């Protein structure tokens, strides 16, 4: 018909990139990189070929012959995208490009941007640990050693992280002649939890993303390296709604915690009170603090 991919996406209220990708999967005869055709039944090979086509639609989809025979007639119903520079490539390629340009969240360009932001925040994590004098190995260091499925940072020795202990208490609420018991969580004290690794996430930790994607990956780190910490740089959903891998996966948001306990019992503290926000470190023990007071 005459409806473009972008029109379909708007009608369905669905991301244009994902609509375009689904259409390409079904209507295009793609090759696996060796010149051989990939059937849609070969899911892994087809997925890779589709990803490559979406990265370079003008090259991979530009020839109308890429369409399966039953869809060749669609080339007779080209929509007017208003971009004459895209001619004379196929209608499919033209509309895929149009859809991707209109999608602010999904597509190869956005993937590159997310990757870049992720790398920047990994570097921020590394600099914060260096400032606190906490030794660690990066994901690249571990891969050079041949370690697979690695967190962003593996601490050279475990550290302790202070987390609030929550206890449930009940209090009575009176409303006129009626009264009822209300259960509320009150932060009463803190406890120290062991952290062996830290994984940096430059995103908001919503419940679905955390429980379905991040947590399974984190649990694989737990099996290899012990308990660890997920750092969501853009915040996260309420802690009680996020899985904790039986207590072995801690979650924090916005920044690295200000203090860790080293194996020696010393506390590594990071202060960011300076105007340029450079981290200043103080390593103290309870004994040091006592001497200072005296």
C-alpha positions as CSV (number, residue, x, y, z in Angstrom):
1,X,0.0,0.0,0.0
2,X,0.9,3.7,0.1
3,X,1.5,3.9,3.9
4,X,5.1,4.4,4.8
5,X,7.0,2.6,7.6
6,X,7.0,5.9,9.6
7,X,3.2,6.2,9.1
8,X,2.8,2.7,10.4
9,X,4.9,3.4,13.4
10,X,2.9,6.5,14.2
11,X,-0.3,4.7,13.8
12,X,0.9,1.9,16.2
13,X,2.6,4.4,18.5
14,X,5.7,2.2,18.3
15,X,9.4,3.2,17.8
16,X,10.0,3.7,14.1
17,X,13.3,1.9,14.2
18,X,11.8,-1.3,15.6
19,X,9.0,-1.2,13.1
20,X,11.5,-0.8,10.2
21,X,13.6,-3.6,11.5
22,X,10.7,-6.0,11.8
23,X,9.6,-5.2,8.2
24,X,13.2,-5.7,6.9
25,X,13.3,-9.1,8.7
26,X,10.2,-10.2,6.8
27,X,10.4,-8.7,3.3
28,X,14.2,-8.6,2.5
29,X,16.4,-11.4,1.2
30,X,19.6,-10.7,3.1
31,X,23.0,-12.4,2.9
32,X,25.1,-13.7,5.7
33,X,28.2,-11.8,4.7
34,X,29.5,-14.7,2.6
35,X,27.0,-14.0,-0.2
36,X,24.7,-16.8,0.9
37,X,21.1,-16.0,1.5
38,X,19.8,-16.2,5.1
39,X,16.5,-17.7,5.8
40,X,14.3,-16.2,8.5
41,X,14.3,-19.6,10.2
42,X,18.1,-19.2,10.9
43,X,17.5,-16.8,13.7
44,X,21.0,-16.0,14.8
45,X,22.4,-15.6,11.3
46,X,19.3,-13.6,10.2
47,X,19.6,-11.3,13.2
48,X,23.2,-10.4,12.4
49,X,22.3,-9.8,8.7
50,X,19.4,-7.6,9.7
51,X,21.6,-5.6,12.1
52,X,24.1,-5.0,9.3
53,X,21.3,-3.9,6.9
54,X,20.0,-1.4,9.5
55,X,23.5,0.0,9.9
56,X,23.9,0.6,6.2
57,X,20.4,0.6,4.6
58,X,21.5,2.6,1.6
59,X,24.0,-0.1,0.7
60,X,22.4,-3.3,2.0
61,X,18.8,-2.5,1.0
62,X,19.3,0.1,-1.8
63,X,18.8,-2.4,-4.7
64,X,15.1,-3.2,-5.2
65,X,16.1,-6.8,-6.0
66,X,16.8,-7.3,-2.2
67,X,13.0,-7.7,-1.8
68,X,11.5,-11.1,-1.8
69,X,9.5,-11.8,-5.0
70,X,6.1,-11.5,-3.2
71,X,7.0,-7.9,-2.1
72,X,8.5,-6.6,-5.3
73,X,5.3,-4.9,-6.3
74,X,5.6,-2.5,-3.3
75,X,8.3,-0.7,-5.3
76,X,5.5,0.7,-7.5
77,X,4.0,2.6,-4.6
78,X,6.9,4.8,-3.5
79,X,6.0,7.4,-0.8
80,X,7.3,10.9,-1.1
81,X,9.8,11.4,1.7
82,X,10.8,14.8,0.5
83,X,14.5,13.8,0.3
84,X,15.5,13.6,-3.3
85,X,19.1,12.8,-2.4
86,X,18.0,9.3,-1.5
87,X,16.9,8.5,-5.1
88,X,17.2,6.2,-6.8
89,X,17.6,3.6,-4.0
90,X,14.7,1.3,-3.2
91,X,11.5,2.3,-1.5
92,X,12.4,0.0,1.4
93,X,15.8,1.6,2.0
94,X,14.3,5.1,1.6
95,X,11.6,4.4,4.2
96,X,14.0,2.6,6.6
97,X,16.3,5.7,6.5
98,X,13.3,8.0,7.1
99,X,12.1,5.9,10.0
100,X,15.5,5.8,11.7
101,X,16.0,9.6,11.3
102,X,12.7,10.1,13.0
103,X,13.4,7.9,16.0
104,X,15.1,9.8,18.9
105,X,15.7,6.7,21.1
106,X,16.5,3.6,19.0
107,X,18.9,2.9,16.1
108,X,22.6,2.6,15.3
109,X,23.3,6.3,16.1
110,X,21.7,6.1,19.5
111,X,23.5,2.8,20.2
112,X,26.8,4.5,19.6
113,X,25.8,7.4,21.8
114,X,24.8,5.1,24.6
115,X,28.0,3.2,24.3
116,X,30.0,6.5,24.5
117,X,28.1,7.6,27.6
118,X,28.7,4.2,29.1
119,X,32.4,4.5,28.6
120,X,32.5,8.0,30.1
121,X,30.8,6.8,33.3
122,X,33.1,3.8,33.5
123,X,36.0,6.2,33.4
124,X,34.3,8.3,36.2
125,X,34.1,5.1,38.3
126,X,37.7,4.3,37.8
127,X,38.9,7.8,38.7
128,X,36.8,7.8,41.8
129,X,38.3,4.5,43.0
130,X,41.8,5.7,42.1
131,X,41.2,8.9,44.2
132,X,40.1,6.7,47.1
133,X,43.3,4.6,46.7
134,X,41.3,1.4,46.2
135,X,43.1,-1.0,43.9
136,X,41.2,-2.6,41.1
137,X,41.4,-4.3,37.7
138,X,39.3,-3.0,34.7
139,X,37.2,-5.1,32.3
140,X,39.9,-4.7,29.7
141,X,42.6,-5.9,32.2
142,X,40.5,-9.0,32.9
143,X,39.9,-9.8,29.2
144,X,43.6,-9.6,28.5
145,X,44.0,-12.3,31.1
146,X,41.3,-14.4,29.3
147,X,38.6,-13.9,31.9
148,X,35.1,-14.1,30.3
149,X,31.9,-12.3,31.5
150,X,33.6,-9.7,33.6
151,X,32.2,-6.7,35.5
152,X,33.5,-3.2,34.7
153,X,35.7,-3.2,37.8
154,X,37.1,-6.1,39.9
155,X,38.5,-4.9,43.2
156,X,41.9,-6.3,44.0
157,X,40.7,-7.0,47.5
158,X,37.1,-7.0,48.9
159,X,35.9,-3.8,50.6
160,X,33.0,-3.1,52.9
161,X,30.1,-0.9,52.0
162,X,27.9,0.7,54.6
163,X,24.2,0.0,53.9
164,X,21.1,0.9,56.0
165,X,19.4,-1.8,58.0
166,X,15.7,-1.5,57.8
167,X,13.4,-2.8,60.6
168,X,9.6,-2.8,60.4
169,X,7.8,-1.2,63.3
170,X,4.2,-0.6,64.0
171,X,2.5,2.5,65.4
172,X,-1.1,3.3,66.1
173,X,-2.8,6.1,64.1
174,X,-5.9,7.6,65.6
175,X,-8.5,9.4,63.4
176,X,-11.3,10.6,65.7
177,X,-12.9,7.6,67.3
178,X,-11.2,5.2,64.9
179,X,-7.7,3.9,65.2
180,X,-5.5,1.5,63.1
181,X,-2.1,0.1,63.1
182,X,0.3,1.3,60.4
183,X,3.5,-0.6,59.5
184,X,6.4,1.6,58.5
185,X,10.1,1.1,57.7
186,X,12.5,3.0,59.9
187,X,16.2,3.2,59.2
188,X,17.7,2.4,62.6
189,X,21.3,1.5,62.0
190,X,23.8,0.5,59.3
191,X,25.7,-2.7,58.5
192,X,28.7,-3.4,56.4
193,X,28.3,-5.5,53.2
194,X,31.2,-7.1,51.3
195,X,31.8,-5.8,47.7
196,X,34.2,-7.6,45.4
197,X,33.3,-5.9,42.1
198,X,31.4,-2.9,40.8
199,X,29.4,-2.7,37.5
200,X,28.7,0.8,36.1
201,X,25.3,1.4,34.5
202,X,24.8,4.8,32.7
203,X,21.1,4.5,32.9
204,X,18.1,4.6,35.3
205,X,17.6,1.3,37.1
206,X,13.9,0.6,36.5
207,X,12.4,-2.6,38.0
208,X,12.0,-4.4,34.7
209,X,15.5,-3.6,33.4
210,X,17.1,-4.5,36.7
211,X,15.3,-7.7,37.4
212,X,15.2,-9.1,33.9
213,X,18.5,-7.9,32.4
214,X,21.0,-6.5,35.0
215,X,20.4,-8.9,37.9
216,X,21.0,-12.1,35.9
217,X,24.3,-10.7,34.6
218,X,25.2,-9.6,38.2
219,X,24.4,-13.0,39.6
220,X,26.9,-14.6,37.1
221,X,29.5,-12.2,38.5
222,X,28.6,-13.3,42.0
223,X,29.3,-17.0,41.1
224,X,32.7,-16.0,39.8
225,X,33.9,-13.2,42.0
226,X,31.6,-13.0,45.0
227,X,29.2,-10.2,46.1
228,X,29.2,-6.9,44.3
229,X,27.7,-3.5,43.6
230,X,25.6,-2.1,40.7
231,X,26.0,1.6,40.3
232,X,23.1,3.3,38.4
233,X,24.4,6.7,37.5
234,X,20.9,8.1,36.8
235,X,19.2,6.7,39.8
236,X,17.0,3.7,40.3
237,X,13.6,2.4,41.4
238,X,13.0,1.9,45.2
239,X,15.5,-0.6,46.5
240,X,12.8,-2.9,47.9
241,X,11.5,-3.5,44.4
242,X,14.9,-4.4,43.0
243,X,16.2,-8.0,43.2
244,X,19.4,-8.4,45.3
245,X,20.5,-11.9,44.4
246,X,19.9,-13.3,47.9
247,X,21.7,-10.3,49.4
248,X,24.8,-10.6,47.2
249,X,24.0,-7.8,44.8
250,X,24.0,-4.3,46.3
251,X,22.5,-1.3,44.4
252,X,23.3,2.4,44.6
253,X,22.5,5.4,42.5
254,X,23.9,8.7,41.2
255,X,27.5,8.3,42.5
256,X,29.9,6.0,44.1
257,X,29.4,5.7,47.9
258,X,31.5,8.2,49.9
259,X,33.2,5.6,52.0
260,X,34.4,2.0,52.0
261,X,36.0,-0.1,54.6
262,X,39.4,-1.6,53.5
263,X,40.5,-5.1,54.6
264,X,42.8,-3.5,57.2
265,X,39.8,-1.9,58.9
266,X,40.7,1.5,57.6
267,X,37.9,3.7,56.1
268,X,38.5,5.2,52.7
269,X,36.5,8.4,52.4
270,X,36.0,10.6,49.4
271,X,35.1,14.2,49.8
272,X,33.8,16.3,46.9
273,X,33.5,19.6,48.6
274,X,36.1,21.4,46.5
275,X,34.8,23.7,43.8
276,X,36.1,21.6,40.9
277,X,34.5,18.5,42.4
278,X,37.8,16.7,42.5
279,X,37.7,13.8,45.0
280,X,39.9,14.3,48.1
281,X,40.6,11.2,50.1
282,X,41.0,10.7,53.8
283,X,42.0,7.3,55.2
284,X,41.2,7.0,58.8
285,X,40.8,4.4,61.5
286,X,38.8,4.7,64.8
287,X,42.2,4.9,66.5
288,X,43.3,7.8,64.3
289,X,40.0,9.6,65.1
290,X,40.5,9.1,68.8
291,X,44.0,10.4,68.7
292,X,42.9,13.5,66.8
293,X,40.2,14.2,69.4
294,X,42.7,13.9,72.2
